[in-house]
Amino acid sequence: MVSHNEDRELQIELARLQMKHQTTLSAFLGLLAAEISLFGIVYALYYTTSSEQSKVWFLLVMFGFIFIIFFTIRYFSKQLKEIEEQTKSFRKKYVW
């Protein structure tokens, strides 16, 4: 049987984990939105530019944004997996 003190510890740990999850998810979505917006701006500038040299630079920047978006998604997915593993360890610690 779980004591009142252990139940309180569990609630505190779950609240901390939930705050970490919300902060990570908010940062991810905000950064991803900013990256996609900047990608859209560069994409629009690519089609309004008449200089071939400028088009090459805009194209390189667009490919750079694709890699940045990929690594952002990869980094935050690792963060969320870590949070999920912490949740599983809490479940093992307090439930069984």
N, C-alpha and C positions, 0 to 999 in steps of 0.2 A: 504494500500500500504506500502511496506517495504521501509524504508529509506535507504540511502546509508550507514549510520553508522551501522544500524542493519544488513545489508547485510555483511558488513565487519566483524562484531562480529561473525556472523554465520560461515563465512569462517574460521576464526581463531579457533573457537570451533571445527569445523569439522576436521581441520588439526590436532589439538591436539588429538582428538579422534582417528583419523587414525593412528597417531604415536603410541598411546597407543595400538591400535589393532595390529599393525605390530610388536611392541616390544613383546607383549604377545605371539603372534603366533610364532615368531622366538625363543623365550625362550622355549616354549612348544615343538616345533619340535626338537630343539637342545637337550633338556633334554631327550626327548623320544628316540631319536637316540642313545644317550649315554647309556641309560638304556638297550635298546635292544642289543646294541653291547656287553655290559658287560654280559648280559644274555647269548648271544651266546658264549662268551669266557668260562663262567662257564659250559655251556652245553657241549662244546668240551672237557673241562678238566674232566668232569664227565665220559666220555667214554674212556679217555686215562688213567685213574687212575685204578690201580689194587687193591688197598686197600679198603676193605669194609667200614672201618671207614671214609675214605676220601669221598667215594661215598655218605655216609649218610650226611656228612657236605655239599657237593656240592648240594645235593638234597634239603636240607633246605635253602641254599642260593638261589637256583632257585625259590623256592616257595616265598621267601622273595622278589625277584625281581618282581614276578607276582603281589604281593600286592603293591609294590612301583609304578609299571607302572599303576595299577588301580587307585591309589590315585593321581598320576600325571594327568591322564586324567580327573578325577573328579574335581580336583582343577582348572585346566585351562578351563574346560567347564563352571564352575561357573564364572570365570573371563570374558569369552566371552559373557555370558548371561548378565553380568553387563554392558558391553560395548554396547550391543544391547539395553538395557533399556535406557541408556544415549542417544543413537541415537533417540529412540522414543520420549524421553522428548524434545530433540532439535527440532524434527519435530513438536511437539505440540506447542512449544514455538514460533517458527519462521514462521511456515506455517499458523497456525490458531490463 
